[in-house]
Amino acid sequence: MTEQQPEYVWAYSDEKPKRGRTWLIVGLAVAAVVIAALVFWLFLRPGAPLASATPTASATPSASVSPSASASATESATPSAAPSEAPEPSMTPVTTPPPPVDPSMGAFRGQVGGWLNDALTGLDIVADSKGSDAVPVVDNLRDDAQRLAEVPAPSSISSDWNKAVSDYSGRLTELRKAVSSGSDVSVDAARVSAQRLRELVGL
């Protein structure tokens, strides 16, 4: 007589599945929500300390007190599509300078009178000097003649003045050559030219 073999029957366990995995998923979801809220609070909400560090077109005091939180968040999160450009400086129109003011005879005389007085004094020194001692004096007179040519004369004597100054400068150039070469020196021609200039201004 053979022994009766036990019969194996598969049966489901009455134990309930563990809920640890479910809580883990729920915890991860809650953590994700908390992180998203924290990011919004730090970066996207109006007036957030980190959001104000980035320049945006809508970062104005009125944006932080807006009653619509979603509209304010959208405005602060999206920068302006076209940043404002600095206005180009207006081109200054090119205008011709005004004509020089015609000086009065009295003002002109006051400008050139000192040089014309020095001209006669300097020519006297040259006449009394010998050789190269007169060279620096003549050079000073030539510098004064250049200054006389640069001062605008009144229109009433402008043409005669320019001719007389040119003649005086030429006489001084001839005098400079004579002094440098050691030849006979005559200041008469330069003195006549200087006297002509003095007469033009009323000296």
PyMOL commands that set and color helices and strands:
alter all, ss='L'
color gray80, all
select helices_A, chain A and resi 20-44+51-53+61-64+69-77+105-128+131-150+158-181+188-201
alter helices_A, ss='H'
color red, helices_A
deselect
rebuild
show_as cartoon
